[in-house]
Amino acid sequence: MRVLIENQDKHLSAEEILGLVKEKSPEIGLATVYRTLEILYSLGLVHCMDFGDGRKRYEFELLESKSHQHHHLICLNCGKIEEIEEDLLEELEREVYKNKGFVVTNHQLKIYGFCRNCAPKKEGEI
């Protein structure tokens, strides 16, 4: 859990977590990391995400942030993941309730495109 807390600004895979854990505890294996992540997930302490790159990514879930998930910008070129903390879908949630009677309790938004560093390189291709 220490690794997740120290890397709150990152979305780490189990393999990346293992690499960081091994710096201080070389005896830890990947199976232990997966078991620990499952326990932390079941306790609501970590959030698991799939960004379409073939592996789950994890981040520490702050108790005060559990009311809504933040959103993610995912670069199709370099794979960089940036967070958007603002809840940009409040108006949509109100409309969904008004039109469908559906109460939204949470949502997840992933926006795919090109980050600031990759966009200039891709301008001619878009």
C-alpha positions in Angstrom: 0.0 0.0 0.0 3.0 2.3 0.7 3.9 2.1 -3.0 0.4 3.2 -4.1 0.3 6.1 -1.6 3.7 7.3 -2.6 2.7 7.1 -6.3 -0.9 8.6 -6.0 -0.3 10.6 -9.2 0.3 7.4 -11.2 -1.8 4.5 -12.4 0.4 1.5 -11.7 0.0 -2.1 -13.0 0.8 -5.0 -10.7 4.1 -5.5 -12.5 5.0 -1.8 -12.0 4.0 -2.1 -8.3 6.2 -5.3 -8.0 9.2 -3.4 -9.4 8.8 -0.6 -6.8 8.2 -3.1 -4.0 11.2 -5.1 -4.9 13.5 -2.1 -4.2 12.9 -2.6 -0.5 11.6 -6.1 -0.3 13.2 -8.3 -3.0 11.6 -11.5 -1.7 8.1 -10.3 -2.7 6.6 -12.0 -5.7 4.0 -11.1 -8.3 1.4 -13.5 -6.8 1.7 -11.6 -3.4 1.2 -8.3 -5.1 -2.0 -9.6 -6.9 -3.3 -11.1 -3.6 -2.7 -7.8 -1.8 -4.3 -5.7 -4.5 -7.4 -7.9 -4.4 -7.7 -7.5 -0.6 -7.2 -3.7 -0.9 -9.7 -3.6 -3.7 -12.3 -5.6 -1.7 -11.8 -3.1 1.2 -12.3 -0.2 -1.1 -8.8 1.2 -0.6 -7.7 0.9 -4.2 -9.5 1.5 -7.4 -8.9 -0.8 -10.4 -9.0 0.6 -14.0 -8.6 -0.8 -17.5 -7.2 1.7 -20.0 -7.3 -0.8 -22.9 -3.6 -1.6 -22.8 -4.0 -5.2 -21.8 -3.4 -4.8 -18.0 -5.3 -3.5 -15.0 -4.0 -0.4 -13.3 -4.4 0.5 -9.7 -4.5 3.7 -7.7 -4.9 4.5 -4.0 -8.5 5.5 -3.3 -8.7 8.5 -0.9 -11.7 8.3 1.4 -12.8 11.8 0.6 -12.8 11.1 -3.2 -15.2 8.2 -3.1 -18.3 10.2 -4.0 -17.2 10.4 -7.7 -14.4 9.1 -9.8 -12.1 11.4 -11.6 -11.8 11.3 -15.3 -8.8 10.3 -17.4 -7.1 11.6 -20.6 -5.2 8.8 -22.3 -2.6 9.5 -24.9 -2.8 7.1 -27.9 0.8 7.7 -28.8 2.9 7.6 -25.6 0.3 6.0 -23.2 0.5 8.9 -20.7 -2.6 9.1 -18.4 -3.6 12.5 -17.0 -6.4 13.0 -14.5 -9.2 15.5 -14.6 -10.5 16.1 -11.1 -13.5 18.3 -12.0 -16.8 16.5 -12.3 -17.7 17.5 -15.9 -20.8 15.3 -16.0 -23.0 16.8 -13.4 -25.3 18.4 -16.0 -25.6 15.1 -17.8 -26.4 13.3 -14.6 -29.3 15.8 -13.9 -30.6 15.3 -17.4 -30.4 11.5 -17.1 -32.5 11.8 -13.8 -34.9 14.2 -15.4 -35.5 12.2 -18.5 -35.1 8.6 -17.3 -35.6 8.8 -13.5 -32.2 7.1 -13.2 -30.1 8.2 -10.2 -26.4 8.2 -11.1 -24.2 7.3 -8.2 -20.9 7.2 -10.0 -19.4 7.1 -13.5 -16.1 6.7 -15.3 -14.9 8.7 -18.2 -11.9 7.9 -20.4 -11.0 10.4 -23.2 -8.6 9.1 -25.8 -6.4 11.4 -27.9 -3.0 12.9 -27.9 -1.2 14.6 -25.0 0.5 18.0 -25.2 3.8 16.5 -26.2 2.4 14.1 -28.8 -0.2 16.4 -30.4 2.2 18.6 -32.3 3.7 15.5 -33.9 0.3 14.2 -34.9 -1.2 17.4 -36.2 -0.3 16.6 -39.8 -1.8 13.1 -39.5 -5.1 14.0 -38.0 
